[in-house]
């Protein structure tokens, strides 16, 4: 792998080191098996418009499932539709459970199915629908377990997502209305057993630098021992911590930061960050920054300011890490007391694939001292196939609905039109 000289030294070292490592097996990593059940949301039947609205309901349920944890869902609804078309699977509200079970378990290798119908109510022009929703678990033994089943006439179209689909999801996730969210048992098991991705206890190190963290700190990357120091905890000399010391100018200016080394991450997986911290004045924050390896082009030679004239003026596809996701965590609590920060995050992007992460500890605003200890980052749920966009769904940002593929297709059509206009024969002058 080629690494451009502009890539920071610690990034380049990670590229080379990890490229030489053999792939570790799941057994080597002692990671618990993923015991989540697979849920298949089918397109609903809607005969009144040849299935268009039924597809919208199925897509809506799939999208809501991808935003939750606790179950595995298909990567896209296109996968479900392709399998149904290939195997001639047609499921409606009257399909026997034995037949649905065969489709769900044999054709999809899943455990839970969601299906139904949505039809325009007779005598009504719109807004009023006859709705059937069924959600059944076929993995509970000889008899399937009906999680949710309803037949209702809606008073408005908004009742479908906000009342009935919500009720179904609450039943599926065993949520009680008004009660706090129920802890995900699988996530808690992963949190207990999975390895820490950072060396966060600060007990090991050499030459004034803790293991797993950078040798410099602050905005101007000063050697440790000044504004950022690896030192004994105040009042507890047997414990090592990271200590920030901010004067008024620094606190009200750039603040102080300190980075961990890079660690590999899985895009779309759910992670949990935790640390202990104590401040006597400065405002502490944590950023978990995630990066992708993005191909770039750099000018060759010394004269980088002159415009490129040919492809020979570029070095193509040099690897460089670019930040494509960050989790910002604002830490609050009483001063002069050790506090614990715990927050979950899911690194993903509409266009890129986050592959590496690192923790940035930060403090600013008021002068004083901040101490950090026991930094933990663990994967608590692997990525569901539906978490990341397929090539057809990738977009430049969350703020646009236009996919990259659509933009490229529009550009291609525009170029074709321009070419046709250029090649159109000029009419003779009269």
Secondary structure, DSSP 8 states (H G I E B T S, - for coil): --B-TTS-HHHHHHHHHHHTS----HHHHT------EEEEE---B-GGGTTHHHHHHHHHHHHHHHTSSSEEE-S-HHHHHHHHHHTT----TTS-HHHHHHIIIIIS--SEEEEEEEEE-TT-SSS-EEEEEEEEE--SSSS-EEEEEEEEE-SSTHHIIIIIIHHHHHHHTT--TTS-----HHHHHHHHHS--SS--S---EETTEETTB-SEETTTTEETTSSEEEEEETTEEEEEEEEEEE-HHHHHTT-EEEEB--EE--TT-EEEEEEEEEESSSEEEEEEEEEEEEEEEEE-SS-TTS---SGGGEEEEEEEEEEEEEEEEE----TTS-EEEEEEEE---SSS---EEEEEEEEESS-EEEEEEEEEEEEEE---TTSS--TTT--S-TT----HHHHHHHHHHHHHHHHHHHHS------
